[in-house]
């Protein structure tokens, strides 16, 4: 069994961000080295102030953002970004922003949440995650 777990996080919708954050926390708690490569919508979700940004829902839940936010708050479900931060505190979790996506969106590393370790290309991600069980989300 691999001691590494990696994710390519492409989606910026709340459902996929929440699932990815729970998977990262679980893998970290199991002692796995976790590498998360953020691209497109996934990267865009990690702009500074993400916890205050409006929730983006998938098409099948369009228009239900306020209702979903209220339900999550009422059930005391932590924000996906808090789950990722907690995962980083628990274990060996690394976040990398896709350099091409950063360039396309005119972003600088300072525009992103501080848990982003570096801006890298796909070759660097592949090298860092070599031998990992890898998911595309």
C-alpha positions as CSV (number, residue, x, y, z in Angstrom):
1,X,0.0,0.0,0.0
2,X,1.3,3.5,-0.9
3,X,2.4,5.8,1.8
4,X,1.5,8.7,-0.4
5,X,-1.8,10.2,-1.4
6,X,-2.3,12.8,-4.1
7,X,-5.1,14.8,-5.5
8,X,-5.5,17.0,-8.6
9,X,-8.2,19.4,-7.4
10,X,-9.8,20.9,-10.5
11,X,-13.3,21.6,-9.2
12,X,-14.2,24.7,-7.2
13,X,-17.7,23.5,-6.2
14,X,-18.4,23.2,-2.5
15,X,-19.3,19.5,-2.7
16,X,-16.0,18.5,-4.3
17,X,-14.0,20.9,-2.1
18,X,-15.6,19.3,1.0
19,X,-15.0,15.8,-0.3
20,X,-11.3,16.6,-1.1
21,X,-10.8,18.2,2.3
22,X,-12.2,15.2,4.1
23,X,-10.1,12.8,2.0
24,X,-6.9,14.8,2.7
25,X,-7.6,14.9,6.4
26,X,-8.3,11.2,6.5
27,X,-5.1,10.4,4.6
28,X,-3.1,12.7,6.8
29,X,-4.5,11.0,9.9
30,X,-3.5,7.6,8.5
31,X,0.1,8.9,8.3
32,X,0.2,9.3,4.5
33,X,2.1,12.1,2.8
34,X,-0.6,14.2,1.0
35,X,0.0,16.3,-2.1
36,X,-2.8,18.5,-3.5
37,X,-2.3,20.1,-6.9
38,X,-4.7,23.0,-7.4
39,X,-5.8,23.9,-10.9
40,X,-8.7,25.8,-12.6
41,X,-11.8,26.0,-10.3
42,X,-9.9,24.3,-7.5
43,X,-7.2,26.9,-7.6
44,X,-9.7,29.7,-7.9
45,X,-11.4,28.5,-4.7
46,X,-8.1,29.0,-2.8
47,X,-8.0,32.8,-3.3
48,X,-7.4,34.7,0.0
49,X,-10.7,35.1,1.9
50,X,-12.0,31.7,0.7
51,X,-13.9,31.2,3.9
52,X,-16.0,34.3,3.3
53,X,-16.5,33.8,-0.4
54,X,-19.9,32.8,-1.6
55,X,-20.5,29.0,-1.9
56,X,-20.3,27.7,-5.4
57,X,-22.7,24.7,-5.9
58,X,-22.8,22.2,-8.8
59,X,-25.5,22.7,-11.4
60,X,-27.9,20.2,-9.8
61,X,-28.0,22.4,-6.7
62,X,-27.9,25.8,-8.4
63,X,-29.9,28.4,-6.5
64,X,-29.6,26.5,-3.2
65,X,-26.4,28.1,-1.9
66,X,-28.1,30.0,0.9
67,X,-30.1,27.0,2.0
68,X,-27.0,24.7,1.9
69,X,-24.9,27.3,3.9
70,X,-27.6,27.5,6.6
71,X,-27.8,23.7,6.8
72,X,-24.1,23.3,7.1
73,X,-23.9,25.9,9.8
74,X,-26.8,24.4,11.7
75,X,-25.1,21.0,11.7
76,X,-21.8,22.6,12.7
77,X,-20.0,21.3,9.6
78,X,-16.7,23.0,9.3
79,X,-15.8,24.9,6.1
80,X,-13.8,22.9,3.6
81,X,-10.8,25.3,4.1
82,X,-10.8,24.6,7.8
83,X,-10.7,20.8,7.1
84,X,-7.6,21.4,4.8
85,X,-5.9,23.5,7.5
86,X,-6.6,20.9,10.1
87,X,-5.2,18.2,7.8
88,X,-2.0,20.2,7.5
89,X,-1.8,20.4,11.3
90,X,-2.4,16.6,11.7
91,X,0.0,15.4,9.0
92,X,2.4,15.9,6.1
93,X,0.1,17.8,3.7
94,X,1.3,20.0,0.9
95,X,-0.6,22.3,-1.4
96,X,0.7,23.4,-4.8
97,X,-0.8,25.8,-7.3
98,X,-0.6,25.1,-11.0
99,X,1.7,27.6,-12.6
100,X,-0.2,27.6,-15.9
101,X,-3.5,28.3,-14.2
102,X,-1.9,31.0,-12.1
103,X,-0.6,32.7,-15.3
104,X,-4.0,32.2,-17.1
105,X,-5.9,33.8,-14.2
106,X,-3.2,36.5,-13.6
107,X,-2.7,35.4,-10.1
108,X,0.3,35.7,-7.8
109,X,1.1,33.5,-4.9
110,X,0.2,36.4,-2.6
111,X,-3.4,36.2,-3.9
112,X,-3.8,32.7,-2.5
113,X,-4.5,31.3,1.0
114,X,-1.3,31.0,2.9
115,X,-1.4,27.2,3.1
116,X,-0.3,27.1,-0.6
117,X,3.3,26.0,-0.4
118,X,4.5,26.8,-3.9
119,X,3.5,27.4,-7.5
120,X,4.7,24.5,-9.7
121,X,4.2,23.0,-13.1
122,X,2.7,19.6,-13.8
123,X,6.2,17.9,-14.1
124,X,7.0,19.0,-10.5
125,X,3.6,17.7,-9.3
126,X,4.2,14.3,-11.0
127,X,7.6,14.1,-9.4
128,X,6.3,15.1,-5.9
129,X,3.5,12.6,-6.1
130,X,5.4,9.7,-7.7
131,X,4.1,6.4,-6.3
132,X,1.1,8.0,-4.8
133,X,-2.5,6.8,-4.9
134,X,-3.9,9.7,-7.0
135,X,-7.4,11.1,-7.4
136,X,-8.7,13.7,-9.9
137,X,-11.5,15.8,-8.3
